[in-house]
């Protein structure tokens, strides 16, 4: 189907999904939501894609929900119904499905990210930021609450005190503070941001086994609701399976032969 508010590209085993409303700082709409989900699922099932990058066009990543959506809710009052997800799975909710994808998802935060836009980045596996990026939860300053699971995910990323600070005050923080509290993994200068993100993701998809990434991603997110014993037992099972895989044999071979790996994901 034609993409009206996003762009989707595949190059060098990397799928890039770009929020494409630069004149609105990529404010989130229902059309954008549908297009991002479709692109994510397409990238996840495409064999030659090994990682997925989510970013924004222009000078911002995402300014949160489009204000026209919020105004419609105000105008319609209590009669307005918010669409709900009825699945019971942690990673099958409205915006929490990124961790259920089999491939790494990287948020390339090229500029300001606010509200719902910030929530999207929390469900990505990595967050890289340009040094010009700004971050805010914003909900408390709109009379809203901690939306779409952010009260569960944010403390797991930045710790409880930082999560309470960001949610209660809704203050804006810069990339340096985001890095300090662990909200982002790396910060790059704005003028080389895209190149540095591409370099980092390319290293990921060429130097690491796709199978290892897939299994470890499952382990990490399942581990959030497991005991240590359960996580250890699962690790033992997966280790035995990995010893029979082609990527394990290639991992040993390329190290001994001192060459670049040629992983197949099998």
C-alpha positions in Angstrom: 0.0 0.0 0.0 1.2 3.6 -0.5 2.9 5.2 2.5 1.4 8.6 3.2 3.3 9.6 6.4 6.3 7.3 6.6 9.1 6.1 4.4 10.5 2.5 4.3 13.8 1.5 2.9 16.1 -1.5 3.0 19.8 -1.3 2.4 22.8 -3.4 3.5 20.5 -5.7 5.6 19.1 -2.7 7.5 15.4 -1.6 7.2 14.9 2.1 8.0 11.4 3.4 8.9 11.2 7.2 8.8 8.4 9.2 10.3 7.7 11.6 7.5 5.7 14.7 8.6 8.7 17.0 9.1 6.6 20.2 8.9 4.8 18.9 12.1 7.9 17.5 13.8 6.5 14.1 12.9 3.6 14.4 15.3 1.9 11.0 15.6 -1.3 10.2 13.8 -3.5 7.1 13.3 -2.2 6.8 9.7 1.4 6.9 11.0 0.6 4.2 13.6 -0.8 1.9 11.0 2.1 2.5 8.6 4.8 2.0 11.2 3.2 -1.3 12.4 2.9 -2.6 8.8 6.5 -1.6 8.1 7.8 -3.2 11.3 6.1 -6.5 10.6 7.3 -6.5 7.0 10.9 -5.8 8.0 10.7 -8.6 10.6 9.6 -11.2 8.1 12.0 -10.1 5.4 14.9 -12.6 5.3 17.6 -10.2 4.2 16.8 -7.7 7.0 18.9 -8.1 10.1 18.0 -4.9 12.0 15.4 -2.2 12.0 16.0 1.5 12.5 13.2 3.9 13.4 13.9 7.6 12.9 12.3 10.9 11.9 12.5 13.2 8.9 13.7 16.8 9.3 14.8 18.3 12.6 12.7 16.2 15.0 12.0 12.5 15.9 8.4 12.8 17.0 6.5 15.6 18.8 4.0 13.2 20.4 0.4 12.9 19.4 -0.8 15.4 16.9 -2.6 18.2 18.7 -5.6 17.8 16.4 -6.2 14.3 17.9 -6.0 15.7 21.4 -8.4 18.6 20.5 -10.9 16.1 19.1 -10.9 14.3 22.4 -11.5 17.6 24.2 -14.3 18.5 21.8 -16.0 15.1 22.1 -15.7 15.0 25.9 -16.5 11.8 27.8 -18.2 10.3 24.7 -14.9 9.9 23.0 -13.6 6.3 23.2 -9.9 5.5 23.2 -9.2 2.3 21.1 -8.0 -0.4 23.5 -5.9 -3.5 22.9 -7.4 -6.6 24.4 -4.4 -8.9 24.2 -3.0 -10.0 27.5 0.6 -10.3 26.4 3.1 -7.8 27.8 4.6 -7.3 24.3 1.4 -7.4 22.3 -0.1 -4.1 23.4 -0.8 -1.1 21.3 2.8 0.2 21.2 4.7 -2.5 23.1 5.1 -4.9 20.2 8.7 -4.0 19.2 10.2 -6.4 21.8 8.2 -9.2 20.3 9.9 -8.7 16.9 12.7 -11.1 16.2 15.2 -8.5 15.1 16.9 -5.6 16.9 15.0 -2.3 16.7 17.1 0.9 17.0 15.6 4.3 17.7 17.7 6.9 15.9 16.6 10.0 17.8 17.6 12.8 15.4 15.9 15.7 17.3 13.1 16.4 19.9 11.1 13.5 21.1 8.0 14.1 23.3 5.2 12.1 24.9 4.0 9.2 22.7 7.1 9.6 20.6 9.2 9.0 23.7 7.2 5.9 24.5 7.9 4.4 21.1 11.7 4.8 21.7 11.4 3.0 25.0 10.2 -0.2 23.3 13.2 -0.1 21.0 16.2 -2.2 21.9 18.7 0.6 21.5 18.3 4.4 21.5 20.9 6.5 19.8 20.6 10.3 20.0 21.9 13.3 18.2 23.5 15.8 20.6 20.7 18.3 19.7 17.9 16.0 20.8 15.5 16.9 23.6 13.3 14.5 25.6 10.1 15.0 27.6 7.3 12.8 28.8 4.9 15.9 28.8 1.9 14.0 30.1 1.6 15.7 33.5 1.6 19.1 31.7 -1.4 18.0 29.6 -3.5 16.7 32.5 -2.8 13.1 31.4 -1.3 10.0 33.0 1.6 7.7 32.3 0.4 6.3 29.0 0.8 3.0 27.1 3.0 1.1 29.6 5.6 3.9 30.2 5.1 3.5 34.0 6.3 -0.1 33.6 9.1 0.4 31.0 10.7 3.7 31.9 11.8 2.6 35.5 13.4 -0.5 34.0 15.5 1.7 31.8 16.4 4.7 33.9 15.6 3.5 37.5 12.7 4.5 39.7 13.9 8.0 40.9 14.7 9.2 37.4 11.4 7.8 36.1 9.5 9.6 38.8 11.3 12.8 38.0 10.7 12.6 34.2 7.0 11.7 34.6 6.1 14.0 37.5 7.9 17.2 36.3 7.5 16.5 32.5 10.6 18.7 32.2 12.8 18.6 29.1 16.2 17.1 29.3 19.0 17.2 26.8 21.0 14.4 25.2 23.8 14.6 27.7 21.4 14.1 30.6 19.6 11.3 28.7 23.0 9.5 28.3 23.9 10.0 32.0 20.7 8.4 33.3 20.7 5.6 30.7 17.8 6.7 28.6 20.0 6.5 25.5 23.0 4.3 24.7 25.1 6.7 22.7 25.1 10.3 21.6 26.6 11.5 18.3 27.1 15.1 17.0 24.2 16.2 14.8 26.3 16.7 11.7 27.5 13.1 11.6 24.5 11.5 13.4 23.1 9.5 10.5 26.5 8.2 9.4 27.4 7.2 13.0 24.1 5.4 13.4 24.6 3.5 10.1 28.1 2.6 11.1 27.0 1.2 14.5 24.0 -0.7 13.1 26.2 -2.1 10.3 28.7 -3.4 12.8 25.8 -5.1 14.6 24.4 -6.9 11.6 27.8 -8.0 10.2 29.8 -8.9 13.4 27.0 -10.6 15.5 25.1 -13.8 14.7 21.5 -13.0 13.7 20.5 -16.2 15.5 22.3 -15.1 18.6 20.6 -11.7 18.5 17.2 -13.3 18.0 17.5 -15.7 20.9 19.1 -13.2 23.3 16.3 -10.7 22.6 13.8 -13.3 23.5 15.8 -14.2 26.7 16.1 -10.5 27.8 12.4 -9.6 27.4 11.1 -12.9 28.8 13.6 -12.4 31.7 11.7 -9.3 32.8 9.0 -11.5 34.2 11.1 -14.6 35.1 12.9 -15.8 38.2 16.6 -16.3 38.0 16.1 -20.0 38.1 13.7 -19.8 35.1 16.1 -17.6 33.2 19.0 -20.0 33.9 17.1 -23.1 32.9 16.0 -21.4 29.6 19.7 -20.4 29.0 20.8 -24.0 29.4 18.2 -25.2 26.9 19.1 -22.5 24.3 22.9 -23.1 24.8 22.5 -26.8 23.9 20.5 -25.8 20.7 23.1 -23.2 19.7 25.9 -25.8 19.8 24.3 -27.6 16.8 23.8 -24.4 14.8 25.7 -23.2 11.7 26.4 -19.8 13.3 28.2 -21.4 16.2 30.5 -23.3 13.8 31.1 -20.1 11.8 31.7 -18.2 15.1 34.6 -20.6 15.9 35.8 -20.8 12.3 36.1 -17.0 11.6 37.9 -16.5 15.0 40.5 -19.2 14.3 40.9 -18.2 10.7 41.2 -14.5 11.6 38.6 -13.3 9.1 35.3 -11.5 9.0 32.3 -13.6 10.0 29.8 -14.9 7.4 26.9 -15.7 9.6 23.7 -17.1 8.1 21.4 -16.8 11.0 20.9 -20.6 11.1 
